Amino acid sequence: MAEKREISNHYTAMATAWINNREELRHLKDATIVYLESDHRKKSKRRKVFGLCEKVQDKNKWAIPADFTITFYKPHMELLSEWQQEIVVYHELLHVGFSGEDEPMSTVPHDMEDFRKVIDMFGAHWDEDDADLLNKDLLGEIDRRTAWLEESENSKGGRSNDAG
């Protein structure tokens, strides 16, 4: 059976909340990103793929009027709590290489800084069942979460999550 992808209002809302409430993602307000949900059980090296950020090639912009697509794989995402899904959305947003200036857009590959951001913000075991830190959805509790994240950063000696 062919893979089915459709636009996801659910993940669009999560991503919008992250972009609007995290300084290191605010530059993405000017990027055009389409958030998709796929019914495919995507794997890479026999491991589940939860999300994939891709730059839309110029030759495809007639069909997908966007700079990037981020696809979330429903069969795997359904295994996660709402908060864990929000972390996956945040992680995928880190792959969007868009400065909002004249620099070319690209996807940002995984690197140690990317993993460090996720671990510093959410802990090394964010993907475990009991890691649902606040057990609330991001959209309903963004101010509380943002305060918690800022508190966490301040307790580490003022370390910032900015990539620069």
RONURO-791723 format. One line per 10 residues: for each residue y, x, z of N, C-alpha, C. Coordinates in Angstrom, 2 decimals. Atoms other than C-alpha are relative to their C-alpha. Layout:
BEGIN
Y,X,Z,Y,X,Z,Y,X,Z ~ ...
//
This chain:
BEGIN
-1.17,0.83,0.00,0.00,0.00,0.00,1.25,0.89,0.00 ~ -1.24,-0.77,0.12,3.49,1.26,-0.88,0.83,-0.13,1.27 ~ -0.89,0.00,-1.17,5.89,2.20,1.87,1.14,-0.99,-0.21 ~ -1.11,0.96,0.04,8.47,-0.48,2.68,1.08,0.51,0.95 ~ -1.15,-0.39,-0.81,11.92,0.56,3.93,1.04,-1.09,-0.10 ~ -1.10,0.95,0.02,14.71,-1.75,4.94,1.08,0.46,0.97 ~ -1.13,-0.35,-0.87,18.13,-1.41,6.54,-0.26,-0.58,1.39 ~ 0.25,0.41,-1.38,17.88,-1.60,10.34,1.31,-0.17,0.76 ~ -1.18,0.27,-0.84,20.69,-3.27,12.27,-0.20,0.57,1.40 ~ 0.35,-0.51,-1.33,18.90,-2.20,15.47,0.39,1.48,0.13
-0.30,-1.43,-0.08,19.14,1.54,14.74,1.44,0.30,-0.40 ~ -1.41,-0.15,0.33,22.58,1.16,13.16,0.85,-0.18,1.25 ~ -0.75,0.25,-1.24,23.86,-0.27,16.46,-0.15,1.16,0.98 ~ 0.23,-1.14,-0.90,22.26,2.53,18.49,0.81,1.22,-0.45 ~ -0.70,-1.18,0.52,23.70,5.23,16.22,1.51,-0.16,0.15 ~ -1.44,0.24,-0.14,27.15,3.65,16.24,0.45,0.22,1.44 ~ -0.33,-0.22,-1.41,27.13,3.64,20.04,0.04,1.49,0.33 ~ 0.01,-1.45,-0.24,26.18,7.34,20.14,1.24,0.65,-0.62 ~ -1.12,-0.62,0.72,28.82,8.28,17.54,1.33,-0.33,0.69 ~ -1.26,0.41,-0.64,31.56,6.32,19.33,0.16,0.55,1.41
-0.06,-0.37,-1.42,30.70,7.64,22.81,-0.35,1.45,0.31 ~ 0.33,-1.41,-0.26,29.68,11.28,22.38,0.92,0.88,-0.86 ~ -0.97,-0.85,0.68,32.32,13.85,21.51,-0.64,0.83,-1.12 ~ 0.64,-0.88,0.99,29.86,16.10,19.63,-0.47,-0.75,-1.24 ~ 0.41,0.80,1.16,29.07,13.21,17.24,1.15,-0.75,-0.65 ~ -1.13,0.81,0.49,32.53,11.69,16.69,0.40,0.33,-1.44 ~ -0.33,-0.36,1.38,33.02,13.60,13.44,-0.82,-0.80,-1.01 ~ 0.85,0.79,0.89,30.27,11.40,11.98,0.59,-1.38,-0.31 ~ -0.65,1.29,0.29,32.60,8.36,12.06,0.40,-0.11,-1.47 ~ -0.44,0.00,1.40,33.75,9.38,8.57,-1.15,0.15,-0.99
1.16,-0.11,0.89,30.23,9.87,7.17,-0.57,-1.38,-0.27 ~ 0.67,1.25,0.33,28.44,7.07,5.40,-1.50,0.24,0.18 ~ 1.42,-0.19,-0.33,24.96,6.87,6.94,-0.68,-1.37,-0.03 ~ 0.79,1.23,0.04,22.38,4.19,6.17,-1.23,0.24,0.87 ~ 1.12,-0.11,-0.93,19.80,3.63,8.92,-1.11,-0.94,-0.48 ~ 1.12,0.74,0.57,16.42,2.52,7.61,-1.18,-0.03,0.97 ~ 1.25,0.08,-0.74,13.17,1.38,9.18,-1.13,-0.08,-1.02 ~ 1.13,-0.06,0.91,9.89,2.18,7.45,-1.27,-0.49,0.70 ~ 1.29,0.42,-0.56,6.45,0.67,7.94,-1.06,1.10,-0.12 ~ 0.92,-1.12,0.24,4.87,4.05,7.07,-0.31,0.76,1.30
0.41,-0.84,-1.13,2.92,6.08,9.64,0.13,1.47,-0.41 ~ -0.27,-1.35,0.50,4.54,9.37,8.60,-0.48,1.05,0.99 ~ 0.45,-1.14,-0.80,3.00,12.60,9.84,0.38,1.28,-0.71 ~ -0.25,-1.33,0.51,3.81,16.25,9.40,-0.82,0.96,0.85 ~ 0.89,-0.92,-0.72,1.25,18.89,10.32,-0.79,-0.74,1.07 ~ 0.83,0.86,-0.85,-0.86,16.11,11.89,0.74,-0.52,1.25 ~ -0.80,0.51,-1.11,2.00,15.15,14.24,0.83,-1.19,-0.49 ~ -0.78,1.18,0.33,3.83,11.83,14.31,1.44,0.38,-0.29 ~ -1.42,-0.14,0.32,7.24,11.75,12.66,0.66,-1.31,0.41 ~ -0.70,1.19,-0.49,9.60,9.34,14.42,1.21,-0.32,-0.86
-1.19,0.20,0.81,12.68,9.84,12.26,0.19,1.14,-0.97 ~ -0.27,-1.02,1.01,13.90,11.72,9.22,1.39,-0.21,-0.57 ~ -1.35,0.02,0.55,17.47,12.53,8.18,-0.05,0.68,-1.37 ~ -0.03,-0.55,1.35,18.03,13.08,4.46,1.38,-0.19,-0.61 ~ -1.24,0.11,0.75,21.11,13.80,2.37,-0.33,-0.76,-1.28 ~ 0.21,0.74,1.24,21.41,11.33,-0.50,0.47,0.87,-1.16 ~ -0.36,-0.82,1.16,21.34,13.27,-3.75,0.95,-0.77,-0.90 ~ -1.01,0.63,0.86,24.20,12.62,-6.17,-0.63,-0.94,-1.02 ~ 0.62,0.82,1.05,21.81,11.25,-8.80,-0.52,-1.34,0.54 ~ 0.49,1.24,-0.61,20.67,8.54,-6.31,1.11,-0.86,0.62
-1.08,0.73,-0.66,24.10,7.44,-5.06,0.31,-1.34,-0.67 ~ -0.20,1.30,0.65,24.21,4.61,-7.61,-0.85,-1.07,0.71 ~ 0.90,0.94,-0.67,21.31,3.00,-5.69,0.22,-0.02,1.50 ~ -0.24,-0.12,-1.44,22.15,4.24,-2.18,1.40,0.55,0.19 ~ -1.38,-0.47,-0.12,25.92,4.39,-1.72,0.28,0.55,1.41 ~ -0.14,-0.62,-1.31,25.77,6.72,1.27,-0.07,1.51,-0.14 ~ 0.11,-1.45,-0.05,26.05,10.37,2.23,-1.38,0.41,0.50 ~ 1.28,-0.30,-0.63,22.86,10.31,4.34,-0.78,-1.28,0.25 ~ 0.85,1.06,-0.55,19.92,8.13,5.22,-0.75,0.59,1.18 ~ 0.89,-0.38,-1.10,18.07,8.28,8.50,-1.05,-1.10,0.07
1.11,0.94,-0.01,14.67,6.64,8.37,-0.76,0.13,1.31 ~ 0.80,0.04,-1.22,12.84,5.60,11.53,-1.32,-0.68,-0.34 ~ 1.34,0.46,0.36,9.09,5.06,11.29,-0.52,-0.93,1.09 ~ 0.29,1.07,-0.95,8.33,1.76,13.00,-1.32,0.16,0.75 ~ 1.25,-0.11,-0.75,4.64,2.36,13.83,0.05,1.02,1.15 ~ -0.12,-1.01,-1.05,5.63,5.43,15.88,1.11,-0.36,0.98 ~ -1.11,0.37,-0.88,8.96,4.19,17.24,-0.39,-1.11,0.96 ~ 0.44,1.09,-0.88,7.24,1.10,18.67,-0.75,0.50,1.22 ~ 0.71,-0.59,-1.13,5.31,3.42,20.99,0.95,0.47,1.10 ~ -1.00,-0.53,-0.92,8.55,4.48,22.71,0.75,-1.13,0.71
-0.90,0.94,-0.68,10.72,2.73,25.27,1.32,-0.06,-0.77 ~ -1.31,0.14,0.66,14.17,1.58,24.18,0.83,1.28,0.20 ~ -0.77,-1.22,-0.30,15.77,4.62,25.89,-0.54,1.18,-0.79 ~ 0.58,-1.09,0.78,13.34,7.01,24.20,0.36,-0.15,-1.48 ~ -0.43,0.23,1.37,14.18,5.40,20.86,1.46,0.46,-0.18 ~ -1.40,-0.43,0.04,17.87,6.01,21.62,0.10,1.53,-0.07 ~ 0.02,-1.46,0.03,17.07,9.68,22.22,-0.39,0.49,-1.39 ~ 0.39,-0.36,1.37,15.31,9.88,18.83,1.18,-0.20,-0.95 ~ -1.17,0.26,0.84,18.39,8.32,17.20,1.03,1.13,0.19 ~ -0.93,-1.09,-0.29,20.63,10.90,18.93,-0.48,1.29,-0.68
0.58,-1.21,0.59,18.30,13.70,17.82,0.20,0.01,-1.52 ~ -0.15,0.06,1.46,18.38,12.54,14.19,1.46,0.15,-0.41 ~ -1.43,-0.16,0.31,22.19,12.33,14.26,0.41,1.47,0.03 ~ -0.30,-1.44,-0.05,22.23,16.04,15.16,-0.34,0.69,-1.32 ~ 0.39,-0.58,1.29,20.69,16.68,11.72,1.01,-0.29,-1.12 ~ -1.00,0.34,1.03,23.69,15.22,9.85,1.03,1.12,-0.05 ~ -0.94,-1.09,0.20,25.67,18.17,8.50,1.23,-0.50,-0.72 ~ -1.22,0.58,0.57,29.06,16.57,7.97,1.15,0.36,0.92 ~ -1.13,-0.41,-0.82,32.28,18.11,9.18,1.22,-0.90,-0.21 ~ -1.14,0.85,0.29,34.59,15.53,7.64,1.09,0.73,-0.75
-0.99,-0.79,0.72,36.44,18.33,5.89,-0.51,0.28,-1.41 ~ 0.38,-0.30,1.38,36.02,19.95,2.48,-1.32,0.77,-0.13 ~ 1.28,-0.71,0.05,32.76,21.67,3.40,-1.06,-0.92,-0.60 ~ 1.06,0.84,0.57,29.66,20.49,1.52,-0.86,-0.61,1.11 ~ 0.88,0.67,-0.95,27.46,17.99,3.34,-1.42,0.51,-0.19 ~ 1.38,-0.45,0.06,23.90,18.99,4.18,-0.74,-0.52,1.22 ~ 0.76,0.30,-1.21,21.10,18.29,6.60,-0.12,1.29,0.80 ~ 0.08,-1.15,-0.90,20.92,20.58,9.59,-1.45,0.12,0.47 ~ 1.40,-0.15,-0.42,17.42,21.99,10.21,-0.12,0.12,1.52 ~ 0.26,-0.20,-1.43,15.82,22.14,13.64,0.33,1.44,0.36
-0.21,-1.33,-0.54,16.94,25.08,15.71,-0.07,-0.09,1.52 ~ 0.13,-0.01,-1.46,16.81,26.12,19.34,1.14,-0.76,0.67 ~ -1.13,0.70,-0.60,20.28,24.72,20.04,-0.22,-1.51,-0.02 ~ 0.33,1.43,0.11,19.14,21.28,18.83,-0.96,-0.40,1.12 ~ 0.96,0.30,-1.06,16.17,21.34,21.18,0.63,0.14,1.38 ~ -0.66,-0.21,-1.29,18.32,22.70,24.01,0.88,-1.19,0.36 ~ -0.85,1.16,-0.27,20.78,19.80,23.66,-0.83,-1.16,0.52 ~ 0.85,1.13,-0.41,18.01,17.22,23.93,-0.58,0.25,1.38 ~ 0.60,-0.32,-1.31,16.35,18.99,26.88,1.06,0.01,1.09 ~ -1.06,-0.01,-1.00,19.65,19.60,28.71,0.45,-1.41,0.37
-0.51,1.35,-0.24,20.69,15.98,28.31,-1.05,-0.95,0.58 ~ 0.99,1.02,-0.31,17.39,14.16,28.76,-1.24,0.53,0.73 ~ 1.15,-0.58,-0.68,14.89,16.59,30.33,-1.10,0.39,-0.98 ~ 1.06,-0.51,0.86,11.88,18.39,28.93,-1.07,-1.05,-0.29 ~ 1.07,1.00,0.16,9.62,15.36,29.33,0.55,-1.38,-0.34 ~ -0.64,1.26,0.38,11.89,12.70,27.80,-0.95,-0.96,-0.70 ~ 0.91,0.82,0.80,8.98,11.47,25.68,-1.16,-0.58,0.81 ~ 1.08,0.54,-0.81,6.67,10.62,28.59,0.33,-1.41,0.47 ~ -0.17,1.41,-0.36,6.16,7.03,29.75,1.00,-0.22,1.13 ~ -0.88,0.22,-1.15,8.06,7.45,33.02,1.38,0.63,-0.18
-1.28,-0.66,0.25,11.03,9.15,31.37,1.12,-0.98,-0.36 ~ -1.03,0.99,0.30,12.95,5.91,30.88,1.06,0.07,1.09 ~ -0.88,-0.45,-1.07,15.80,7.38,32.89,0.75,-1.11,0.72 ~ -0.78,1.04,-0.65,17.96,4.35,33.54,-0.59,-1.39,-0.24 ~ 0.68,1.25,0.29,15.66,1.64,32.17,0.95,-1.10,-0.42 ~ -0.98,0.94,0.54,18.62,-0.02,30.46,0.21,0.34,-1.46 ~ -0.26,-0.32,1.40,19.53,-0.32,26.82,1.36,0.66,-0.13 ~ -1.22,-0.78,0.20,22.23,2.00,25.51,1.21,-0.89,-0.24 ~ -1.15,0.82,0.36,24.43,-0.74,24.13,0.55,-0.75,1.19 ~ -0.46,0.73,-1.17,24.59,-2.60,27.44,0.52,0.90,1.10
-0.35,-0.89,-1.10,25.08,0.45,29.64,0.58,1.33,-0.47 ~ -0.48,-1.28,0.55,26.83,3.07,27.49,0.95,0.71,0.95 ~ -0.93,-0.67,-0.91,29.59,3.74,30.04,-0.74,0.68,1.14 ~ 0.79,-0.58,-1.09,27.05,4.32,32.82,-0.76,1.24,-0.48 ~ 0.75,-1.14,0.54,24.96,6.61,30.63,0.93,1.16,-0.31 ~ -0.95,-1.06,0.32,27.97,8.52,29.39,0.43,0.70,1.28 ~ -0.37,-0.60,-1.29,29.03,9.06,33.01,-1.13,0.85,0.54 ~ 1.15,-0.77,-0.47,25.50,10.20,33.89,-0.12,1.29,-0.77 ~ 0.11,-1.21,0.81,25.46,12.64,30.97,1.10,0.99,0.35 ~ -1.10,-0.89,-0.37,28.88,14.01,31.90,-0.24,0.63,1.37
0.35,-0.53,-1.32,27.76,14.38,35.52,-1.02,1.11,-0.13 ~ 1.06,-0.98,0.22,24.67,16.23,34.34,0.57,1.29,-0.57 ~ -0.63,-1.19,0.59,26.79,18.59,32.22,0.82,0.75,1.04 ~ -0.85,-0.64,-1.01,29.24,19.26,35.08,-0.81,0.70,1.07 ~ 0.83,-0.61,-1.02,26.42,20.04,37.50,-0.65,1.30,-0.49 ~ 0.56,-1.23,0.55,25.29,22.82,35.14,1.09,1.03,-0.22 ~ -1.05,-1.00,0.08,28.46,24.79,35.61,0.98,-0.23,-1.14 ~ -0.98,0.30,1.04,30.61,22.98,33.07,-0.50,0.24,-1.39 ~ 0.54,-0.25,1.33,28.25,23.64,30.18,0.29,-1.21,-0.89 ~ -0.32,1.07,0.95,29.27,21.64,27.13,-1.13,-0.15,-1.00
1.00,0.23,1.03,27.01,20.06,24.53,0.55,0.25,-1.39 ~ -0.57,-0.27,1.32,29.37,21.09,21.72,-0.75,1.14,-0.64 ~ 0.78,-0.99,0.73,27.62,23.09,19.03,0.79,1.28,-0.22 ~ -0.84,-1.14,0.33,30.57,25.45,18.54,0.16,0.92,1.07
//
